[in-house]
Amino acid sequence: MNKTDSSRALQTRILHPEGEITPGFESFAAPVTRASTVVFPDLATLRALDWRDDAQWRYGLHATPTSAMLAGRLAAIEGGEHVLLQPSGLSAISNVYFGLVKAGDDVLIPDNAYSPNREHGDWLARDFGVTARYYDPLIGAGIASLIQPNTRLIWIEAPGSVTMEVPDVRAITAAARARNVVTAIDNTYSAGLAFKPFEHGVDISVQALTKYQSGGSDVLMGATITRERDVYLKLKQARMRLGIGVSADDCSLVLRALPSMKARFEAHDRSALALASWLKTRGEIAAMLHPAFEDCPGHAEFKRDFTGAGGLFSVVFQERYSPEQIDTFCESLELFALGWSWGGAHSLVMPYHIDSMRTASRWPHRGTLVRFYVGLEDEADLRADIEQALAKLA
């Protein structure tokens, strides 16, 4: 330490240390760069900042090297070019709305959409002068008849994360592009692994990184991913105005989990398919809603467009079982916890009343729907757990 430094007070020397981390250090772990303030070498650099330039560090709210590293890896997985991180999957959905839609605009939302997305559309319609209309998720090319001159955004969910219909994404995006309407897909079901939205004409992919990307049921995060720079800049400006940011520590947790995501997704897929195949044979079950099965709505599109299904599927119980009996079944499970979300190591189960979730298409089943998320427990143990719970329905 030079003479000038040693002459300063201890507190000042703590804040302004002489040394840096030894150059050349390497490890497998992503470095965690925490920052609110980003400092500049001179005022000319600061004054030359352009918010549209991702190569410029501006303020920790917008990006640090850690969050930029995560964004780059997500782009590679999804096949996109521009990524914005948000503190939750719902925040990513909100970013799309606030970036692209204003009063007087029209939005189309599938009837099988994630419930908070429906609620967001209803809120914008009620309080902000936006029209939110719902469509049959199996409408395909027929969506062209619903597009109005003021339609600015069409949402897609593939498949629906509760009812599991798989839409014809190619047909919907072709109709939208013909009318210059932006499409956004909730692609959380596939984690960007089993379905590549940009290969099917989608403009924006939304991911809830809370799910498979995190893998630990302990991180909330979302992302909007796109190839279109003009769309990206609209979303980026909206995110800046809303003051949305993510923690570098949370980013590091997702970065830590990404290398194992494909292996975990495939393990969930194998166990879920085995359990679904067995459950489909049970007399208690009226319908199996798993896109890999031929009788699941949209199976042909799933077979054409997807390479896997992950750990999520639903069943419809026979009508003779009351909602109270189905509640008893769910509560009798020992390895399946009661809870929303998916993508972690632990199995989950949740009953749904679908009639309250549909406004544009008829739900064909009368029995109670139960969604299963199959975790990483041994498949034989999960099967035995379901069997003992089914026995209590008798």
Long-range contacts (C-beta under 8 A, 24 or more apart in sequence): 29-252, 29-256, 30-66, 30-69, 30-70, 30-251, 30-252, 30-255, 30-256, 31-65, 31-66, 32-66, 32-248, 32-249, 32-251, 32-252, 33-64, 33-65, 33-66, 33-248, 34-60, 34-64, 34-66, 34-248, 34-249, 35-60, 35-64, 35-248, 36-60, 36-61, 51-236, 51-237, 51-240, 52-233, 52-236, 54-82, 60-245, 61-243, 61-244, 61-245, 62-239, 62-240, 62-245, 64-248, 66-248, 66-251, 66-252, 66-255, 67-246, 67-248, 67-251, 69-251, 69-255, 70-251, 70-254, 70-255, 71-223, 73-255, 73-258, 74-192, 74-207, 74-209, 74-213, 74-223, 74-225, 75-225, 77-191, 77-192, 77-193, 77-258, 78-187, 78-192, 78-196, 78-197, 78-198, 78-205, 78-207, 78-225, 79-192, 79-196, 79-198, 79-199, 79-227, 80-198, 80-205, 80-225, 80-226, 80-227, 81-226, 81-227, 81-229, 81-232, 82-225, 82-226, 82-227, 82-228, 82-229, 82-232, 83-223, 83-224, 83-225, 84-223, 84-224, 84-232, 84-235, 84-236, 84-239, 85-209, 85-221, 85-222, 85-223, 85-246, 85-251, 86-221, 86-222, 86-223, 86-224, 86-239, 86-244, 86-246, 87-220, 87-221, 87-222, 87-244, 87-245, 87-246, 88-208, 88-210, 88-220, 88-221, 88-222, 89-186, 89-188, 89-206, 89-207, 89-208, 89-209, 89-210, 89-211, 89-220, 89-221, 89-222, 90-116, 90-117, 90-120, 90-208, 90-222, 91-222, 91-244, 92-206, 92-207, 92-208, 92-222, 92-223, 92-224, 93-117, 93-120, 93-186, 93-206, 93-222, 94-120, 94-242, 95-224, 95-235, 95-238, 95-239, 95-242, 95-244, 96-153, 96-184, 96-204, 96-206, 96-224, 96-235, 97-121, 97-124, 97-153, 98-238, 98-241, 98-242, 99-231, 99-234, 99-235, 99-236, 99-237, 99-238, 99-239, 100-152, 100-153, 100-182, 100-231, 100-234, 100-235, 101-130, 101-152, 101-153, 102-130, 103-128, 103-129, 103-130, 104-129, 104-130, 104-150, 105-130, 105-131, 105-150, 105-151, 105-152, 105-153, 106-130, 106-131, 106-133, 106-148, 106-150, 106-151, 106-152, 107-131, 107-132, 107-133, 107-151, 107-152, 107-153, 107-154, 107-155, 108-133, 108-134, 108-135, 108-143, 108-146, 108-147, 108-151, 108-153, 108-154, 108-155, 109-133, 109-134, 109-135, 109-155, 110-134, 110-135, 110-136, 110-137, 110-155, 110-156, 110-157, 110-160, 110-167, 111-135, 111-136, 111-137, 111-357, 111-358, 111-359, 111-360, 111-361, 112-137, 112-157, 112-159, 112-160, 112-161, 112-162, 112-163, 112-164, 112-165, 113-155, 113-157, 113-160, 113-186, 114-157, 114-161, 114-186, 115-357, 117-155, 117-157, 117-186, 118-357, 133-360, 134-359, 134-360, 135-360, 135-361, 136-360, 136-361, 137-165, 137-167, 137-298, 137-361, 138-165, 138-167, 138-168, 138-297, 138-298, 138-361, 139-167, 139-172, 140-167, 140-168, 140-171, 140-172, 141-168, 141-171, 141-172, 141-174, 141-175, 143-171, 143-172, 143-175, 143-176, 144-175, 144-178, 144-179, 147-175, 147-176, 147-179, 147-181, 151-179, 151-181, 152-181, 152-182, 153-181, 153-182, 153-183, 153-184, 154-181, 154-182, 154-183, 154-184, 155-183, 155-184, 155-185, 155-186, 156-183, 156-184, 156-185, 156-186, 156-202, 157-185, 157-186, 157-189, 158-185, 158-186, 158-187, 158-189, 158-190, 158-195, 158-305, 159-189, 159-291, 159-298, 159-302, 161-186, 161-188, 161-189, 161-312, 162-314, 162-352, 162-354, 162-357, 162-369, 162-371, 163-289, 163-314, 163-354, 163-357, 163-363, 163-369, 164-289, 164-290, 164-291, 164-296, 164-297, 164-298, 164-312, 164-313, 164-314, 165-296, 165-297, 165-298, 166-291, 166-296, 166-297, 166-298, 166-299, 166-301, 166-302, 166-305, 166-306, 167-298, 167-301, 168-298, 168-301, 169-197, 169-200, 169-201, 169-202, 169-301, 169-305, 170-200, 170-201, 170-305, 173-200, 173-201, 173-202, 173-203, 174-201, 176-201, 177-201, 182-231, 189-310, 189-312, 190-306, 190-308, 190-310, 191-261, 191-265, 191-310, 191-343, 192-225, 193-261, 193-262, 193-265, 193-307, 193-308, 194-265, 194-306, 194-307, 194-308, 194-309, 194-310, 195-305, 195-306, 195-307, 198-227, 200-305, 203-227, 203-228, 203-231, 204-228, 204-231, 204-235, 209-254, 210-341, 210-343, 211-341, 211-342, 211-343, 211-344, 212-261, 212-264, 212-265, 212-268, 212-310, 212-342, 212-343, 213-254, 213-257, 213-258, 213-261, 213-343, 214-253, 214-254, 214-257, 214-343, 214-344, 215-257, 215-260, 215-261, 215-264, 215-343, 215-344, 215-345, 216-253, 216-257, 216-344, 216-345, 217-341, 217-343, 217-344, 217-345, 217-346, 218-253, 218-344, 219-250, 219-253, 219-254, 220-250, 221-246, 221-250, 221-251, 221-254, 264-376, 265-308, 265-310, 265-311, 266-308, 267-376, 268-310, 268-311, 268-374, 268-375, 268-376, 269-308, 269-309, 269-310, 269-311, 270-379, 271-311, 271-374, 271-376, 271-379, 271-382, 272-309, 272-310, 272-311, 272-312, 272-313, 272-372, 272-374, 273-309, 274-379, 274-383, 275-372, 275-374, 275-379, 275-382, 275-383, 275-386, 276-313, 276-315, 278-383, 279-315, 279-386, 282-390, 283-318, 284-317, 284-318, 284-321, 284-390, 284-393, 285-315, 285-316, 285-317, 285-318, 286-316, 286-317, 286-318, 286-319, 286-365, 286-367, 287-315, 287-316, 287-365, 287-367, 288-313, 288-315, 289-313, 289-314, 289-315, 289-316, 289-369, 290-314, 310-342, 311-342, 311-343, 311-373, 311-374, 311-375, 312-342, 312-371, 312-372, 312-373, 312-374, 313-371, 313-372, 313-374, 314-352, 314-369, 314-370, 314-371, 314-372, 315-369, 315-370, 315-372, 316-365, 316-367, 316-368, 316-369, 316-370, 317-367, 317-368, 317-369, 317-370, 318-367, 319-366, 319-367, 321-367, 321-368, 321-393, 323-351, 323-353, 323-368, 325-393, 326-351, 326-368, 326-370, 327-351, 328-392, 328-393, 329-370, 329-389, 329-390, 329-392, 329-393, 330-370, 330-389, 332-388, 332-389, 332-392, 333-385, 333-386, 333-389, 334-385, 334-388, 335-377, 335-381, 335-382, 335-385, 336-372, 336-382, 336-385, 336-386, 341-373, 342-373, 343-373, 344-375, 345-375, 345-376, 346-375, 346-376, 346-377, 347-372, 347-373, 347-374, 347-375, 347-377, 347-382, 348-372, 348-373, 348-375, 349-373
